[in-house]
Amino acid sequence: MTTPRQARSETTEPMRRARTRFLIVTIAVPALLVAGAVALQLAWLPELPATVATHWSGSEPDGFGPAWTYPALTVAIGLGVPALLAAVTVPQAVPDGFGTTTRLLGAVMLGVSTLIAVSLTWAVGMQRGLDDGADAAGIGVPMLVAAAAGVVAGVVGWFVQPKTELPETEVEPGEAIELVPGERAVWVRTTAVATPALVAIIAAVVLVAGAAVVLGVTSSSATWGLWIAAGALALAAVTLAFRVRVDATGLTARSLLGVIRFRVPLEQVRRAEVVQVRAMAEFGGIGIRLAPDGRFGIVLHSGTALQVHRDGGRVFVVTVEDAATAAGLLSALQRAR
Amino acid sequence: MLIRIDPGSDVPLFAQVAASVRAEVAAGRAQAGDRLPAAREVAESLDINLHTVLRAYQDLRDEGLVDLRRGRGAVLTPAVAGLAELRDDIARLAERARALGLSPDALASLVKESLR
């Protein structure tokens, strides 16, 4: 197996700066926030009832757990989620470049971390001196304030990171392969995520499932978390590998597991070409993706991809090896129509 | 994997399908361990009979280039490495034949003859 050709951008000074700021926003600041929040929560432990409210329904607490639930959740979500995201993002973004998508991702992660740190700290802080967690006040105001703080932190996180320009990547038009009149042809190829990405996806799914189990233990509304975990698992499994086909009907990409299928009918193909995709920088990661520039893609790794311009200006991208042959066949079939 | 057939050609369709697979291997676009497209998929896309494709895959198996297993489909064997190795030699020979004005059929029959 040949490794997909990588579109590497040089590590320039602005890129280094963008990377440093990204790490500050997704790791350093959340770590400080969570450390402060956990320190407060631990200091309050002696003043708390044996079981504290951990879940509210309306303004009434309806889920209870031991007080250590709060510091544990604060670390797991407030720091664990941004750190996991950074661990998945950085290995891809270093060769691909830090662009708008990583900037947005970093800002959102700082917002999430702030939301978690503020809301959980407030929720446990207001239960100090109570005899019973059931007497806890409503969670509405703390959540509103925490959400506002999260938004503010997100905006700050966005502007703290520099705006970067990614270098242009090459686009090769699909050189039509020669077909004699009446000749028929089909091109088929399987495309799948690379092993490191596979490991990262499985790790993420395990983390989500683990979080769902923790929620199930500590809160009354256990099922939604598990459902989300199950959904993420199913979705990840279905979008890990695709069978891409070009024939007289056009372009078809069908997931190996499951029923997801994307089609570009031949009559809608305007132009087929080969591009070098930077998954993280252009599409914000791997999977079924909509890029900020409007391109829709099955992006399973960085590197060679088949790009099809459709009638009406829509663009479909699928990362697949030997895309030159696919683009060439699409061009030839289109011409022969 | 690009598979092409010309219904107007004198060469039987199953032979054209098998030749496409060999050409892909020789061009270095397919390697040992790669799976051939499902016969049903090829038959549908090219609008030919399923048995035509199966016949081609069976021929490739008889040549030792393909492993046919129930449930796993048709997988290229390590024997295809030999085909890929000949790539440069074939390109050179074809170039020479073209320069000398030899027809493809004439060259093919000469090669066949020398292998006897």
HADDOCK unambig.tbl for C-alpha pairs under 7 A between the chains (distance, minus, plus):
assign (segid A and resid 182 and name CA) (segid B and resid 6 and name CA) 6.41 0.50 0.50
assign (segid A and resid 182 and name CA) (segid B and resid 7 and name CA) 6.96 0.50 0.50
assign (segid A and resid 183 and name CA) (segid B and resid 5 and name CA) 5.73 0.50 0.50
assign (segid A and resid 183 and name CA) (segid B and resid 6 and name CA) 4.24 0.50 0.50
assign (segid A and resid 183 and name CA) (segid B and resid 7 and name CA) 6.61 0.50 0.50
assign (segid A and resid 184 and name CA) (segid B and resid 4 and name CA) 5.57 0.50 0.50
assign (segid A and resid 184 and name CA) (segid B and resid 5 and name CA) 5.34 0.50 0.50
assign (segid A and resid 184 and name CA) (segid B and resid 6 and name CA) 6.24 0.50 0.50
assign (segid A and resid 184 and name CA) (segid B and resid 46 and name CA) 5.95 0.50 0.50
assign (segid A and resid 185 and name CA) (segid B and resid 2 and name CA) 6.97 0.50 0.50
assign (segid A and resid 185 and name CA) (segid B and resid 3 and name CA) 5.53 0.50 0.50
assign (segid A and resid 185 and name CA) (segid B and resid 4 and name CA) 4.00 0.50 0.50
assign (segid A and resid 185 and name CA) (segid B and resid 5 and name CA) 6.25 0.50 0.50
assign (segid A and resid 185 and name CA) (segid B and resid 46 and name CA) 6.32 0.50 0.50
assign (segid A and resid 186 and name CA) (segid B and resid 2 and name CA) 5.77 0.50 0.50
assign (segid A and resid 186 and name CA) (segid B and resid 3 and name CA) 5.33 0.50 0.50
assign (segid A and resid 186 and name CA) (segid B and resid 4 and name CA) 6.36 0.50 0.50
assign (segid A and resid 186 and name CA) (segid B and resid 42 and name CA) 6.96 0.50 0.50
assign (segid A and resid 186 and name CA) (segid B and resid 45 and name CA) 6.22 0.50 0.50
assign (segid A and resid 186 and name CA) (segid B and resid 46 and name CA) 6.62 0.50 0.50
assign (segid A and resid 187 and name CA) (segid B and resid 1 and name CA) 5.40 0.50 0.50
assign (segid A and resid 187 and name CA) (segid B and resid 2 and name CA) 4.28 0.50 0.50
assign (segid A and resid 187 and name CA) (segid B and resid 3 and name CA) 6.26 0.50 0.50
assign (segid A and resid 188 and name CA) (segid B and resid 1 and name CA) 5.35 0.50 0.50
assign (segid A and resid 188 and name CA) (segid B and resid 2 and name CA) 6.68 0.50 0.50
assign (segid A and resid 188 and name CA) (segid B and resid 37 and name CA) 6.42 0.50 0.50
assign (segid A and resid 189 and name CA) (segid B and resid 1 and name CA) 6.12 0.50 0.50
assign (segid A and resid 247 and name CA) (segid B and resid 45 and name CA) 5.93 0.50 0.50
assign (segid A and resid 248 and name CA) (segid B and resid 45 and name CA) 6.99 0.50 0.50
